[in-house]
Amino acid sequence: VRKLSRFKPGLANGKPIRSDMSIELELKK
């Protein structure tokens, strides 16, 4: 998924970014 690509950088830093947080909600859906 394209969104997963953007999610990886957030996890790499160890701190979820605002964008990643919104993506997490979509993944939980």
C-alpha positions in Angstrom: 0.0 0.0 0.0 1.3 3.5 -0.8 0.4 4.7 2.7 2.6 2.0 4.2 5.6 3.6 2.4 4.9 6.9 4.1 4.4 5.1 7.4 7.8 3.5 7.4 9.8 6.7 7.9 7.7 7.6 11.0 8.5 4.2 12.5 12.1 4.5 11.7 12.3 7.7 13.7 10.5 5.9 16.6 8.1 8.9 16.8 4.9 8.8 14.8 4.2 12.0 12.8 0.7 13.6 12.6 0.4 12.1 9.1 1.4 8.7 10.4 -1.2 8.9 13.1 -4.0 9.5 10.7 -2.7 6.5 8.6 -2.7 4.3 11.7 -6.4 5.0 12.1 -7.0 3.9 8.5 -5.0 0.8 9.0 -7.0 -0.1 12.1 -10.2 0.2 10.0 
